[in-house]
Amino acid sequence: ITFDDYLKVIEYKTATAFEVAARTGGIIANGTEEQIEALTGYGKNLGIAYQIRDDLLDWKNEEKLFNLLIKKSVDPREGFNKMEELLKEYSEKARSFLRKIPDNDAKINLEKLIKFTSFSP
């Protein structure tokens, strides 16, 4: 399994659920089309970051797809380092979509989810 394969699996597995939830929230809140699309992008990228985080925390579970990726690495540390880079990348992508949302309590909570997911203080 390659990193691209791994990302594609988690995009379909986890990110889709986050994407739909965020989009639905935007629709229910009567957001503009731009806000709904921003929330959709936020949800997708947060979902990818969340799954990477979950896999990093649960790396000892032999059943995980992530472990197949690490086992293929010549040096497992390279795999972990790459995963940490991807976690930061997708967390920042989620954050960039939130910049299109007006400041309010809901946005603050969405930002907190990014911090939780990315291990940020």
N, C-alpha and C positions, 0 to 999 in steps of 0.2 A: 504494500500500500504506500502511496506517495502522499506528501502533504496536500497536494491538490485534491486527491481522492478523499482524504480525511475531511478537508474543508467542505467538499461537495456533500458528503454524507451528513455532516452536522448542519449544513445549510438546510437540507431537506428534513432532517430529523428534529432539530431543536429550533433553529432560527425561524422557520415558518410559523411555529406556534407563537413566538414572541412578536413576529411581524404582524400577524393577524390580530393579536391582542392590542398592540399599540395602535394599529390602524382603526380598529373598532372603537377604541377610546377616543380617538380624534373625531370620528363620525358622531359618536354619542354626544360629544362636547360641542357639536356644531362648528368644528374647525373649518377654516378655509381649505381649499384644495391643496394649497402649498403647505399648510400645517399638517394636513392628513398625510401627504407624501413624505414630509419630514419625519413624522412619527413612524411611518412605515419603514423608512430607512433606519431610523433609530432602533426600532424593534428587531429588525433583521440583524444588524451589527451587534446589538446587545446580546441577542440569542447565540450568535457565534462565539462571542467573548465568554458568555456564561458557560457554554459547553466546554470550551478550552479550559476554563478555570476548574470546572468540575472534574475533567479528566486529569488535570495536574494534581488535584487533591486526592484523586482515587487511583493513582498510577499503579498501585500494587495489585489491583483487580485484574487478573489474567484475562477476563472476558472482554475487556475494553478494546475497542478498535485502536485507541491511542497506543496501547502496548504493542500492537503489531507494527505501528509506525516506529516506535522507539527501538524495537528489536531489529528492525532493518537498518538502523543507523550504525555506522562503524563505531561511533562514540556516542553512547546514550546521552551524555551531557549536551552534545550538539542538538539532539532532538528536543531536550528540555529547554535549551536556550532558544531554539526556534519557536517553540510553543509559547514561551514567555514574550517573545517579540510579537507574535501573532496576537496574543492577548492584548498587548498594549495597542497594537495597530487597530484592532476591531473596536476596542474601547474608545479610542480617539475618533474613529469614524462615527460611532454612535453619538459621541459628544458633539461632533461637527453638525450632525443633523439637528440636534437640540438648539443650536444657535438660531435656527429659523423660528423657534417657538418663543412667544412673548414671556417675559419674566412673570412668574406667579408661583403659588405653592406647589402646584402639580409639577411644574418644571423642576423645582428644587428637589422633589421626591424622585423624579426620573434621573436627575444628576446623581443622587445618592445611590441609586441602583448601579450606575456605572462605577462609582467608587467602590462599592461592595464587590462587584464582579471583578474589578481589576486590581484588587488588593491595595487601592490607593487610600492614603489617610484622609 
